[in-house]
Amino acid sequence: MATRSRYIVSFGGQLNLDLRVGEKAPPTAEALVIPQDVNLIMGEVGLIEDTAESPEEVLANCENHLTRRPGSILVTPAHGNSPVLFQAVVYDFQRQPPASPEHVFEALLTSFEACRTRGLTTVAVRPLGTEHAGLDAGSFIRLLTQVCYTEAELGTTIRQVHLMLSTAEELSRYEGFLGEIPHPSGV
């Protein structure tokens, strides 16, 4: 069973952000935003098909692989009871640090706009860019709240954002970060 924070931030009465511990998005979530890297290695991918190519051919083809632009998203349609999956391309391991606030902000904004376009009301988000010596958690939560506020001001269809965290300790840290963020009037 997932642990849910009692700490909820409301953005103008239009959109609420809450914190949860758990690997799976809540059953009400219509979309899930997860981190991905420019080479599409770390995200949730489907089964790898067997290939008739030799290992040398596979390696040669990898050199020709096109990378994705940091800040972009990949959309995987919902299957069954699964939410629409937005893979946010926020990591580029050829750069130091591998994630930047600009790319995380762009990916969040693009994901939320895609939710709005689809008329979705509930989205779950995993922290983006906070692993692999990327952004600190405080920077991520500031970006997420900024995007939530912007979306509420624009009249989004999104009414609920669930920030999905791994542990109860992480939940406590994010609650602390949320408490430190000055919220614009009307929030």
C-alpha positions in Angstrom: 0.0 0.0 0.0 1.3 3.4 -0.9 2.0 6.1 1.7 0.5 9.4 1.0 1.6 12.7 2.5 -0.8 14.9 4.4 0.9 17.8 2.7 -1.1 19.0 -0.3 -0.4 22.2 -2.2 -3.3 23.8 -4.1 -2.6 26.1 -7.0 -5.4 28.7 -7.2 -8.0 26.1 -6.3 -7.5 24.7 -9.8 -4.8 22.0 -9.4 -3.5 20.1 -6.4 -0.1 18.6 -5.9 0.4 15.7 -3.4 3.3 13.4 -2.5 3.1 9.6 -2.4 5.5 6.8 -1.8 5.2 3.9 -4.2 6.4 2.5 -7.5 3.0 2.4 -9.2 0.9 5.3 -10.1 -2.4 5.5 -8.3 -5.3 3.8 -10.1 -6.8 7.2 -10.9 -3.7 8.5 -12.7 -4.3 8.9 -16.4 -0.7 9.7 -17.2 2.7 8.9 -15.7 5.8 11.0 -16.3 9.2 9.2 -15.9 12.8 10.1 -16.6 14.6 9.0 -19.7 18.0 9.6 -21.3 18.9 10.8 -24.8 19.8 7.3 -25.9 16.5 5.8 -24.5 18.4 3.3 -22.3 17.1 4.0 -18.8 13.3 4.4 -19.3 10.6 1.8 -19.3 10.9 -0.1 -22.6 9.0 -3.0 -24.0 10.4 -6.4 -24.7 13.5 -6.5 -26.9 12.9 -8.5 -30.0 15.3 -11.3 -31.0 17.5 -10.3 -33.9 19.1 -12.2 -36.6 22.0 -9.7 -36.7 25.4 -10.7 -35.4 26.8 -8.9 -32.3 29.1 -6.9 -34.6 26.2 -5.7 -36.7 24.2 -4.7 -33.7 27.2 -2.6 -32.4 27.6 -1.0 -35.8 24.0 -0.1 -35.9 24.2 1.5 -32.4 26.7 4.0 -33.8 24.0 5.2 -36.2 21.4 5.5 -33.5 19.8 8.9 -33.3 19.6 10.4 -29.9 16.6 12.3 -28.5 16.8 16.0 -27.7 17.0 16.8 -24.0 13.8 18.4 -22.8 11.6 16.4 -25.2 9.2 13.6 -24.4 8.3 10.3 -25.8 4.6 9.2 -25.5 3.5 5.6 -25.1 -0.3 5.1 -25.3 -2.2 3.6 -22.4 -2.6 -0.2 -22.5 -5.4 -1.7 -20.5 -5.5 -0.1 -17.1 -2.1 1.5 -17.5 -1.8 5.3 -17.8 -0.3 7.1 -20.8 3.4 7.0 -20.3 5.4 10.2 -20.9 9.2 9.5 -21.0 10.8 12.8 -20.2 14.3 13.0 -21.9 16.2 14.8 -19.2 19.5 12.9 -19.0 22.5 13.3 -21.3 25.5 11.4 -19.9 27.8 13.1 -22.3 27.3 16.3 -20.3 28.2 17.3 -16.7 25.9 17.4 -14.9 23.9 15.0 -16.9 20.6 16.8 -16.2 19.9 20.6 -16.4 17.0 22.6 -14.9 16.2 23.9 -18.4 15.7 20.4 -19.8 13.7 19.2 -16.8 11.4 22.3 -16.9 10.9 21.9 -20.7 10.1 18.2 -20.3 7.6 18.8 -17.4 5.9 21.7 -19.3 5.7 19.6 -22.5 4.3 16.6 -20.6 1.6 18.8 -18.9 0.7 20.4 -22.2 0.3 16.9 -23.7 -2.0 16.0 -20.8 -4.0 19.1 -21.4 -4.3 18.4 -25.1 -5.6 14.9 -24.3 -8.1 16.3 -21.7 -6.4 14.3 -18.8 -7.2 15.3 -15.3 -4.8 13.3 -13.1 -1.0 12.8 -13.7 1.6 11.0 -11.6 5.2 12.3 -11.9 8.4 10.6 -10.8 11.3 13.0 -9.9 13.1 14.0 -13.1 16.8 14.6 -13.3 17.5 14.0 -9.6 19.6 10.8 -10.0 23.1 10.2 -11.4 24.5 13.5 -9.9 21.9 15.5 -11.7 19.6 18.1 -10.0 19.1 18.3 -6.3 15.6 17.4 -5.1 14.9 21.0 -4.0 15.6 22.3 -7.5 13.3 19.6 -9.0 10.4 20.4 -6.6 10.7 24.2 -7.4 10.5 23.4 -11.1 7.5 21.1 -10.6 5.6 23.7 -8.5 6.4 26.4 -11.1 4.9 24.2 -13.9 1.9 23.4 -11.7 1.3 27.1 -11.0 1.7 28.0 -14.7 -0.7 25.2 -15.8 -3.3 26.4 -13.2 -3.0 30.0 -14.5 -3.5 28.7 -18.1 -6.7 26.9 -17.2 -5.4 23.3 -17.5 -7.6 20.2 -17.5 -5.2 18.7 -14.9 -6.7 18.8 -11.4 -4.4 16.4 -9.6 -0.6 15.8 -9.7 0.9 13.0 -7.7 4.6 13.2 -7.1 5.7 9.5 -6.8 8.6 9.0 -4.4 10.6 5.9 -3.6 10.8 5.9 0.2 9.3 7.5 3.3 12.6 9.3 3.9 12.3 10.9 0.5 8.7 11.8 1.2 9.9 13.7 4.4 12.6 15.5 2.4 10.2 16.7 -0.3 7.7 17.8 2.3 10.4 20.0 3.8 11.3 21.4 0.3 7.6 22.2 -0.4 7.4 24.0 3.0 10.4 26.2 2.0 9.0 27.3 -1.4 7.3 30.7 -1.4 4.0 30.2 -3.2 2.6 32.9 -5.3 -0.6 34.6 -4.1 -3.7 32.5 -4.7 -1.8 29.3 -4.1 
